[in-house]
């Protein structure tokens, strides 16, 4: 098998993006900026109430893999779609982005392809309402060991912890990567997701993770600290390479005993923050996998995050490799 | 039933919009700027070859109805979707835009909801490859006579001539409208569509149409003239109210023995011309239905066309009523 820089495992999701105001979020009891898992009835209710939308392939780790490919890296993705129109959309878009994707669709499942109703408020913040659908039905047989071994880094999304089937596949993949001497990277995904699964996350981070991605709320939730600084110290004590993102304050990289602050790249107007963390991870992982230093990797992350929040949707519209060359980073 | 300003009948289509270069169009033998009907095998071949895409509800007359609603008008749409995910997307978006839409989805049809692979070149031009799917299966029983009679204007898309079933529904609707003393408007849709059905178009325009929409290529194709000016004279001789669009040259309104030239509204950057004609028609029809003079109606058309070509997709992102108020047109 051809070598890969990074292979990711995550939920295969199609995003349904529409605009709403803060009153709409309040009416449906939504916490701005969060990801909430919803059932089919709630999806219907919210979808009927929300305004016109556009459909764009999403999924946190899938977005990251599309970003790595846009940087010119070789990325692969493992995730479960159904044999339906949204599944075809997901498969088309990730392959068209240049990402290796061979997980067979579930045939005859009553569950559809996963979808996320993403409500974007006028401040550019996104609030996600996700029906995972068939996505957690990722069987052990679909964790492609050969693909995982072909990559320098395995990247996992915390959201997979939300369903036992997917979590099992996740642990199996981490085991395959570790045995092959590969690095394992994890995104904590969402503070509420961390809250739902804190003990397991802590055990997994300490025992199996080489590279940790988290934003301020997530790292504070993981270590249950009062401040970001305290949480960062705890992560440093756990001796992880960590990239902690802080929205417009940039990011902080914990690298051994060093703290490397990285500035956010400038953005003319924040249109939609969907995918900001995913694309930061794309830049950082691409940098690491291609042998760049941690500071450069962080700058590539900032650059990719800035591109993604300047338009609707969580897949890059510009060629990130060109942006990075223009910025003198490649 | 509540009164409507305009009710439209057209193909119910979900657009799959992606970018390509001119070489891609050449490789697949596509004529830039045209709409081509394709079969399922060609859809698959093109879709596999094209880059990542976004899905947005489309359909020429459906776009026009969404535009009228965005101006604050009351619009209704009649069109056939399948009972599938793209059908749900279409139904959601048109209702969320505020358009009355009650055509029942086809249940158990082997044909999916219609889709159009739209390839956007760097110059902003769009080239459409449409698989009509279930869309032409609009039965006579679905031509909602009460809805048609509730509207001042019935608006029909020329594309419906491409399938005999849809054409029958189209003629039936025109008959209902005429008997109720309503006006009948027609868009010629596409020069190649006109070429495929010229005798029927000519007969229908002369006998049943009160308001005609066409671009330069379409009106030249209809009358088989050498120049635009000659085609315009022929349309004027046929005594139609006509709005002839000319891209960046604006439009020309034929109103009795008057010719009213309308300037194109300025656009900072043409991103995607998909829907330009549809939204021009939205402004013009909204203006007519709400009792504005022909020049103001034309200016409303230019304003809506300028909004739609400044972003991806053929449904308005801005509230057209607000843009029109700012421009002093409402």
HADDOCK unambig.tbl for C-alpha pairs under 7 A between the chains (distance, minus, plus):
assign (segid A and resid 48 and name CA) (segid B and resid 92 and name CA) 6.72 0.50 0.50
assign (segid A and resid 50 and name CA) (segid B and resid 96 and name CA) 6.93 0.50 0.50
assign (segid A and resid 51 and name CA) (segid B and resid 96 and name CA) 4.88 0.50 0.50
assign (segid A and resid 51 and name CA) (segid B and resid 97 and name CA) 6.76 0.50 0.50
assign (segid A and resid 52 and name CA) (segid B and resid 92 and name CA) 7.00 0.50 0.50
assign (segid A and resid 52 and name CA) (segid B and resid 93 and name CA) 4.45 0.50 0.50
assign (segid A and resid 52 and name CA) (segid B and resid 96 and name CA) 5.24 0.50 0.50
assign (segid A and resid 52 and name CA) (segid B and resid 97 and name CA) 6.03 0.50 0.50
assign (segid A and resid 53 and name CA) (segid B and resid 93 and name CA) 6.43 0.50 0.50
assign (segid A and resid 54 and name CA) (segid B and resid 55 and name CA) 5.85 0.50 0.50
assign (segid A and resid 54 and name CA) (segid B and resid 56 and name CA) 5.04 0.50 0.50
assign (segid A and resid 55 and name CA) (segid B and resid 54 and name CA) 5.84 0.50 0.50
assign (segid A and resid 55 and name CA) (segid B and resid 55 and name CA) 4.86 0.50 0.50
assign (segid A and resid 55 and name CA) (segid B and resid 56 and name CA) 6.48 0.50 0.50
assign (segid A and resid 56 and name CA) (segid B and resid 54 and name CA) 5.03 0.50 0.50
assign (segid A and resid 56 and name CA) (segid B and resid 55 and name CA) 6.48 0.50 0.50
assign (segid A and resid 85 and name CA) (segid B and resid 85 and name CA) 6.25 0.50 0.50
assign (segid A and resid 92 and name CA) (segid B and resid 48 and name CA) 6.71 0.50 0.50
assign (segid A and resid 93 and name CA) (segid B and resid 52 and name CA) 4.45 0.50 0.50
assign (segid A and resid 93 and name CA) (segid B and resid 53 and name CA) 6.43 0.50 0.50
assign (segid A and resid 96 and name CA) (segid B and resid 50 and name CA) 6.91 0.50 0.50
assign (segid A and resid 96 and name CA) (segid B and resid 51 and name CA) 4.86 0.50 0.50
assign (segid A and resid 96 and name CA) (segid B and resid 52 and name CA) 5.25 0.50 0.50
assign (segid A and resid 97 and name CA) (segid B and resid 51 and name CA) 6.74 0.50 0.50
assign (segid A and resid 97 and name CA) (segid B and resid 52 and name CA) 6.03 0.50 0.50
